[in-house]
Structure formats: C-alpha cells, structure tokens
C-alpha cells in the first residue's frame, strides 16, 4: 500500500517526551506539541488504515516532504532537524494506534528520507518485506 498524507509534516517528535515525578515515582508524558502532532497524524492516517491489521514482516518506506524554505530546490534533501529516527518513532506509534499492524516490531526494514518540496506531505509505503513491491515507490 502506498499513500500520501497531504499535510505539513510535524516538527514535534517522540524524542520530546518529558519526565515528571508524582508520589516520588517518575513518569513520562507528552508535551502539548507532541500531543498535537500525534492527534494530527492519527487523523490523517485513520483514512488510510487497512481493514485488518497487516501481518508478518513488513517493509516501511517514508518520505517526509517539508515546505521549501530559503533557496532550497524542490526534492532537495533536508539535512536539518528533526532527525529521521525521531520522526519515525512518532509515526510508527500512530500507525500502530490506527491499526496498520499489531505491533511496530513487525517492521523489519525501513527507508526514510527528508526532502524539501513544493507540495509538502508524508509519502508512506507499507509492504510485505518478502516481496519486491517497494521497488514501485523507490523507482517511481
């Protein structure tokens, strides 16, 4: 499955968790920016979820397309923050929440890119890791 979320990608990431203490015990929580990012991603992802969670080993390809700033060219690699690993964490958590799979541990292969783009969004491909389907997105 391949689809695009027509949205400006969030800049808040899973790395932004906060730690609090209650009754002398630490707990983690999401600050408002992370909560907002998760709600936005869930709302957009929900419409693309499969009818049943995908099973088995999965390959995930994600291309984060940020609105062009400055003198960057369309589809030029974005080498500034946020980091891809932190972006992926929040996205995979949201995809799990929306029912794309039972657990994101099923994702055994990932390709992640960040680019500047005239048309921002997030292009997502989820494939059976044992097939060659992802070549469609990579070569297209």
FIROMI-735959 format. One record per residue (C-alpha): residue number from 1; residue in one letter; x, y, z. Coordinates in Angstrom, 1 decimal, decimal comma. Example, Ala and Ser with C-alpha at 12.3 -4.5 7.8 and 13.67 -1.06 7.14 Angstrom:
2
pos / code / X / Y / Z
1 / A / 12,3 / -4,5 / 7,8
2 / S / 13,7 / -1,1 / 7,1
This chain:
140
pos / code / X / Y / Z
1 / X / 0,0 / 0,0 / 0,0
2 / X / 1,2 / 3,5 / -0,9
3 / X / -0,4 / 6,7 / 0,1
4 / X / 0,3 / 10,4 / 0,8
5 / X / -0,7 / 12,4 / 3,8
6 / X / -1,4 / 15,9 / 2,3
7 / X / -0,2 / 17,9 / 5,3
8 / X / 2,8 / 19,9 / 6,6
9 / X / 4,8 / 17,3 / 8,5
10 / X / 5,0 / 17,9 / 12,2
11 / X / 8,3 / 19,0 / 13,7
12 / X / 7,5 / 17,6 / 17,2
13 / X / 8,9 / 14,2 / 17,7
14 / X / 8,8 / 11,2 / 20,0
15 / X / 12,2 / 12,4 / 21,4
16 / X / 10,5 / 15,3 / 23,1
17 / X / 8,9 / 13,2 / 26,0
18 / X / 9,0 / 14,9 / 29,4
19 / X / 9,6 / 13,4 / 32,8
20 / X / 7,6 / 14,3 / 35,8
21 / X / 7,5 / 13,0 / 39,4
22 / X / 4,4 / 12,0 / 41,2
23 / X / 4,4 / 10,3 / 44,6
24 / X / 8,2 / 10,1 / 44,4
25 / X / 7,8 / 8,0 / 41,1
26 / X / 9,0 / 9,2 / 37,7
27 / X / 6,5 / 9,2 / 34,8
28 / X / 6,8 / 10,1 / 31,2
29 / X / 4,3 / 12,4 / 29,4
30 / X / 4,0 / 14,1 / 26,0
31 / X / 4,2 / 17,9 / 26,0
32 / X / 1,3 / 19,7 / 24,1
33 / X / 3,3 / 20,0 / 20,8
34 / X / 3,8 / 16,2 / 20,7
35 / X / 0,1 / 15,5 / 21,7
36 / X / -1,0 / 17,8 / 18,9
37 / X / 1,4 / 16,1 / 16,4
38 / X / 0,0 / 12,7 / 17,3
39 / X / -3,6 / 13,8 / 17,0
40 / X / -2,9 / 15,3 / 13,6
41 / X / -1,1 / 12,2 / 12,3
42 / X / -3,8 / 9,9 / 13,7
43 / X / -6,5 / 12,0 / 12,0
44 / X / -4,7 / 11,8 / 8,6
45 / X / -3,6 / 8,1 / 9,0
46 / X / -7,0 / 6,9 / 10,0
47 / X / -8,4 / 7,3 / 6,5
48 / X / -5,7 / 5,1 / 5,0
49 / X / -5,7 / 2,2 / 7,5
50 / X / -6,2 / -1,3 / 6,2
51 / X / -9,5 / -3,1 / 7,0
52 / X / -7,5 / -5,6 / 9,1
53 / X / -4,0 / -5,1 / 10,6
54 / X / -1,2 / -6,2 / 8,3
55 / X / 0,5 / -9,4 / 9,4
56 / X / 4,1 / -10,8 / 9,2
57 / X / 7,3 / -9,0 / 8,4
58 / X / 6,8 / -5,5 / 6,9
59 / X / 8,9 / -3,0 / 5,0
60 / X / 8,2 / 0,7 / 5,6
61 / X / 9,2 / 3,5 / 3,3
62 / X / 8,5 / 7,1 / 4,4
63 / X / 9,4 / 10,3 / 2,5
64 / X / 8,9 / 13,4 / 4,7
65 / X / 8,3 / 16,4 / 2,4
66 / X / 8,8 / 19,7 / 4,1
67 / X / 7,7 / 23,1 / 2,6
68 / X / 10,5 / 24,8 / 0,9
69 / X / 12,3 / 27,5 / 2,9
70 / X / 15,0 / 29,7 / 1,7
71 / X / 16,9 / 28,8 / -1,5
72 / X / 16,3 / 25,0 / -1,4
73 / X / 15,2 / 23,3 / -4,5
74 / X / 12,2 / 21,0 / -4,9
75 / X / 13,0 / 17,5 / -3,7
76 / X / 16,4 / 18,5 / -2,3
77 / X / 17,4 / 16,5 / 0,7
78 / X / 16,6 / 18,2 / 4,0
79 / X / 19,7 / 17,9 / 6,3
80 / X / 18,4 / 19,9 / 9,3
81 / X / 16,3 / 18,8 / 12,2
82 / X / 14,1 / 16,9 / 13,1
83 / X / 16,1 / 13,7 / 12,9
84 / X / 14,6 / 10,8 / 10,9
85 / X / 14,7 / 8,3 / 13,7
86 / X / 12,7 / 10,6 / 16,0
87 / X / 10,2 / 11,3 / 13,2
88 / X / 9,7 / 7,6 / 12,6
89 / X / 9,1 / 6,8 / 16,2
90 / X / 6,1 / 9,1 / 16,4
91 / X / 4,8 / 8,0 / 13,0
92 / X / 5,1 / 4,2 / 13,8
93 / X / 3,3 / 4,7 / 17,2
94 / X / 0,5 / 6,5 / 15,4
95 / X / 0,3 / 3,8 / 12,7
96 / X / 0,1 / 1,1 / 15,5
97 / X / -2,7 / 3,1 / 17,2
98 / X / -4,6 / 3,4 / 13,9
99 / X / -4,4 / -0,4 / 13,3
100 / X / -1,9 / -0,7 / 10,4
101 / X / -0,3 / -3,6 / 12,2
102 / X / -0,5 / -5,3 / 15,6
103 / X / 2,9 / -4,0 / 16,7
104 / X / 5,6 / -1,9 / 15,1
105 / X / 8,1 / -4,6 / 15,8
106 / X / 6,7 / -6,2 / 12,6
107 / X / 8,6 / -3,5 / 10,6
108 / X / 11,9 / -5,3 / 9,7
109 / X / 13,1 / -2,9 / 7,0
110 / X / 12,8 / 0,9 / 6,7
111 / X / 13,9 / 3,5 / 4,2
112 / X / 13,4 / 7,1 / 5,4
113 / X / 14,0 / 10,3 / 3,6
114 / X / 13,5 / 14,0 / 4,4
115 / X / 13,2 / 16,4 / 1,5
116 / X / 12,2 / 20,0 / 0,7
117 / X / 9,1 / 20,0 / -1,5
118 / X / 6,8 / 22,4 / -3,4
119 / X / 4,0 / 20,0 / -2,3
120 / X / 4,6 / 19,1 / 1,4
121 / X / 3,3 / 15,9 / 2,9
122 / X / 4,3 / 12,4 / 4,0
123 / X / 4,5 / 9,6 / 1,4
124 / X / 4,1 / 6,2 / 3,1
125 / X / 4,6 / 2,8 / 1,7
126 / X / 4,0 / -0,4 / 3,7
127 / X / 4,9 / -3,7 / 2,0
128 / X / 5,3 / -7,3 / 2,7
129 / X / 9,0 / -7,5 / 3,5
130 / X / 9,4 / -10,7 / 1,5
131 / X / 8,1 / -9,2 / -1,8
132 / X / 9,6 / -6,7 / -4,2
133 / X / 6,6 / -4,3 / -4,1
134 / X / 8,5 / -1,5 / -2,6
135 / X / 10,5 / -1,1 / -5,8
136 / X / 7,4 / 0,6 / -7,2
137 / X / 7,8 / 3,5 / -4,8
138 / X / 11,6 / 3,6 / -4,9
139 / X / 11,8 / 3,6 / -8,7
140 / X / 8,7 / 5,7 / -9,3
